[in-house]
Amino acid sequence: MQMTLGEVLRVTLLGSSHGPYVGATLEGVPKGLALDESVVLAAMQLRKTGGAFSSKRQETDRVDWMSGVVDGTTTGDPIELRIANNDARSSDYAFLPDHPRPGHQDLVMHKRTNGKADLRGGGTSSARMTAPLVAAAALLRPWLQRFGVHVEAHLGAVGAVEADKMEACPPRWASPECEALRCRDPAAAQTMVELINATKKSLDSIGSRVDLTITGLPLGVGEPWFDGLEPALARAMMAIPAARGVEFGHGFGVQTMKGSDHNSPWAGTADQPVLEGDQPDGALAGLATGSPVHVRIALKPPSSIPQEQLTLNLASNRQEPLIVKGRHDPVLGPRGVAVAEAMAIIVVTDLLLRGGFGGA
């Protein structure tokens, strides 16, 4: 199965949710890049499980750099990183494969592999697989910052509760609720907490959205057509477990706009052109314009909920009640913040390298 992202920078996922470890190999990382362990630790903490609004699975998420990094510096050789699974509880999945969960990949993966897949905790499709992506991006983030490229996300919505735009919010994190939910809007975060708590009491889960901004991209980054800036980012974002939609700029709001409203005029100079207007596009024809790139990723409600659901039992060929036990998130957006940032960092680094904007 294909588990690789990128062309010049190639990230390939390894392991599974309930195996000994999850990990990744990275090819094409420029040599001489210093590994900043504090940046890695901060990224892993941002994604970390536990707390009132996420799974109670407790993993240390220590990143072991197995190859390609010597004395804290990348060598230019392929890098392998591993993150041990220390708190997997496989007994919670004893009902598999006979009684596949609604909303999960259990049944389709079971059929695709003729019953050979490890379905525990989602196996290779689990959100646990995002941990090595976050670690890989943390290695790359300082390299991007050399070019003045910055990537930041926050929880933009839970259910119908909308946060303000990031640029209008205080810096990270203005309140305990902001930190717990990875939302920069204190008022919205408080309302989100109340909604999530009410949802948990009803033994249910709720959808959410992550809002992401990329700033500082040099003019022209991206490849025309299929590997344009937005198509490449969209592919990566839609690979995030539970992602159900991606918007750029004005998103689906463009259907009610006129060209005269949507078009952003060029200003500045021939040497330093800039786009004017209200939220100008960060890319045109797949190429960066120099304006911020605004992305919104919609995440479905977590499929594992602690209420009884009627679903097919493969052993009996009848629909039977299933209560999914285990430790599961009531909402995915808070942990999705770190993952969306990671995906953007990996994609943008690859596009910069492909475009000749940086190298070894």
N, C-alpha and C positions, 0 to 999 in steps of 0.2 A: 504493500500500500504506500502511496505517495505521502510522505510526511516532511517534505522539504520546502522551504520558502526562500526565494531570492535567486539571483543569477550570478553576480560577481561575489557578493556576500551571500553565502548559502548556510541556512540554519536547518538542521535536520533533527527532529525529535526522537528521543530514545526512551525506553522503559514503559511503565504503565502504572496506573493508580495504586494497585495493591501488590505490585512487584517489589523487588528490593530497592529500586530507585527510579526516579525520573531524571532525564538528562537531555543533552543536546550536543551535537557536533557543530562547530562553526568553521567554515572555510572562507578564505578571502579576507580575514581580518588583517588590517595593516600591521606590519611589524613595528616594534618600538612603542606600542601603546601601553601606557602604565595602567595597571589594574588598581583602581581605587576601591579598596574594600569597604570604605565608608559609604560610597555611592551604592555598591551592591547591597549592603546591609539595609540602607534606607529603602531601596526598591523592594526588597523582600519583605520588609516590615509593612510597606504600603499595601502589598498583596495579601499579607498574612491572614490566616484563618483564626477563628476564635472571637470572643467578644459577644455582645448581645445580638448582633445583627448578621452573624455568619455562622458557618459550621463550627462545632466544638472539636473537630479533629485538630489535635495539637501537634504540629510539626515544627522542628527547629529551623528547617529550611536553610541549613548551612550548605554553602556551595563549595564543592571540592573541584578544583581545577586539575584535571587528570593529565593534560598534555597541552602543549602550545603556549604555555605561560611559564617562564623561568625567571626567578628572582623578581616576581611581580611585574614582568614586562612581556608582552606578546612577541613571539619569535617569527611570526609569519607562517608557521606550520598550522595544520588543522588543530583546533582547540576542542577538547572534550571536557564537558562539565557534568557533574552528577550531584543530585540532591537526594539523600536517603529518605525512604518512607519508613518512619518510626512508629506511626500511630494508626496504621491501617487496621480496620476491624472487619475482616472478611466474613465473619459469621453473620453479619447483618445482611448478607446477600445470599443466604442459603436457599432462598426461593428461586434463584436463577439456576438454569435457564428456563425452567418449566413455566414460570409465571412472570413474563416480561412486564416491566413497568410502563404505564402510560407516559407518553411524552419523552421517553428515553430511546436510545439506540439498541437496547437489548435484543429485540426481536429481529431487526434488520441485520445487525451484525452477526447474530447467531445463524441466520439463514445464509448470509453471504459467505461465512467461513465454514459452513457445514458442521456447525456445532463445536468448532475448535477454538473460538475466541475466549479470552479471559474477560468476563463481563463484570467482575467485581469492581464496584465503585466507578463503573463506566469504562474500565480498561484503558485502552489507548485513546478513547474519545473523552476521557474525563477532564474536567477543569483543572485537575491536579497537574496536567501536562502543561499548563501555562506557567508554572513555576520556573522551569528552565528558560522559557522565553523571556521572562522578566529578568532573570540573571544575565542572560546574554545581552539584553538591551542595556543593562546597567554598566557592563563593560564598555559598550559603544557610546554611551551618552557623553562622556567627556570629550571624545573625538568629535562628535557633532558640535559641541559647544565651542571648539576651536574655530569653527566657521560662523559662529554667532547664531546657530540653529538651536532653538529651544522648543521642547515639547511638554505640554502640561494638560492634564485632564482633571475633571471633578465630576461628582454625581450631579447630573443636570435635572433629573426628575425621578420621582417614585410615584407610580400611579398617576393621578392627576395633579400632584404637587410639583410645581415647577420652581426651580432655582433661578436666580438672576444670572445674567451672563457673567462669566468669570472675571472679565475686565472691570465689572462694576462691583465685585465682591472684595472683601478683605483678603489678605494673603492667607496661606495655610497656617494653622487652622485656628479660627477665631473663637471656638467654643468646644467643649468636650463632644457635643453632638456632631459638630463639623468634622472633628477628627475621627469619630467612630464611623461616620458614613462617608467620609472622603468628599464632603460637600463644602464649598467655600461660602455659601450663603447661610448665615446663622439662623435667620428667621425660617427659611425653608427647611433647614435641617431639623429644627425642633418639630415642625409639622410632620415631616417625614417620619421621625421617630414615633410619633403618636399613631400614624397610619400603619407602620410596620408592626407595632405592638398589637394593634387591634386585629391585624391580619393573622398574626401568630396565634392569638387567642381563639380565632375561628378555625385553627388548624389548616391554614391555607398559606399561599405565597402570593407575591405581587411582582408585576413588571417594573422595569426601571430604564433609565437612559444615562449614558455617559457622554459628556460633552468634552471635546478635545480641541486644542488649538496648537498649531505649529507656526512658529514665527522665525524670521531670519533666513528663510530659504533663498539661496541665490537665484536670480532671474534665469529661467530656462531649465531648471532641474526637472527631470522627467523624460520619459520616452514616448514618442507619439503613439497613438492608438492604444494597444492592449496593455502596455506598461506605462501609460501616462500616470501622472501623480495620483489623480483620483481613482482610476481603475486599479492601480497597484495597492493603494490604501484600502479600497473597498474589498478587494479579495482577502486581504489580511484581516480586516475587521470582521468580515462575515465568517471567518474561520474560528473566531472566538466562540466557545461553547455558549449556546443560547442566543447568539446574535440573530436578530430577525429583520433588521433594516439599518441602512447607513445613509445619511444625508450629508451633502456638502453645501456650504454657503447658505443660501435661502432655502435649499432643499425642495420639498414638495410645494412650498409656498410659491414657487415660480409659476405654477399653473394658473394663478390668478393675477400675475403681473403682466405688464406690457414691456416691450423691449426698451422703450424710453425710460421706464423705471428701473429695469434690471441692469442696463448697460452702464459701465463705469468708465468715465473718460480718462485718457492718459494725460498726465501732467508731468511736471519736473523738467528734466533736460534730456537731450539725446544720450548723454553719458549716464544719467541716473533717472530713468523714467519711473514714475510712480502712478498708481491708480488712485483716483479720487472717488468719493461717494460713500454711501452708507453700506458698510460691509462689502467691499469689492471682492471679486473672486480671487482666491489664492492660486488658481491655476486656470489657464486657458488652453484648450486643445491638449491637455495633459502636461503642460509645461508651467512651472512656477512663475508667478508674476511678481513676486517680491512682497505681496500683501499676505497677511495671515491666512492660513488655511484652517477653516472651521469645519469640524466633523462632529456628527452626532450619531451615536450607536444605540439602537433600541435593543434591549435584552428582555427575553420572555420571562414570565414568572417561573421560578424553579419548578421542575417537574416532580421532584420528590416532595410529597406533602404527607403529613401524618394523619390524614383522614382516609376513611375507607373508600376505595375506588373499585369499580367492577371492570375486569379486564380478562382477556383470554388466557386460559391455562392450557399450555400445549400438551400436557400429559392427559388431560381429560377431554380436550377439545370443547370445553364449555367456558363461558364467562363466569368467573368466580371472584369473590371479594378479595382485595389485596390491601393491606396496610403496610406501607413502606416504613421500616424502622431505620434507625441510624441517625447520623448527625448531618443535617443539611441546612443550607442557607434559606432564609425566608425571602431574601431579595439578593440579586446578583450584582447590582450596580456598584456597591462599595468596593468589592474586590476587582470589578471590571475596570476601575480607574487605572490601576497599575498595569493591567493587561493591555488596555488600549494604548497607553503610553509606550509600552514595550513594542507592540506591533508597529506603531508609527516610527519609532526609532530604527527598527530593523529595516523597514521598507525605505525610509529616507536615506539611511546609510548606503543601502544597496544602490539606490538611484544616483546618489552623489558619486559613488565609485564608478558606476557605469557611464556617467556623463563626463568623467575626467576631472571632477571637481576636487578630488583628493585621492591620495594613494599611499603606498607604503613609504 
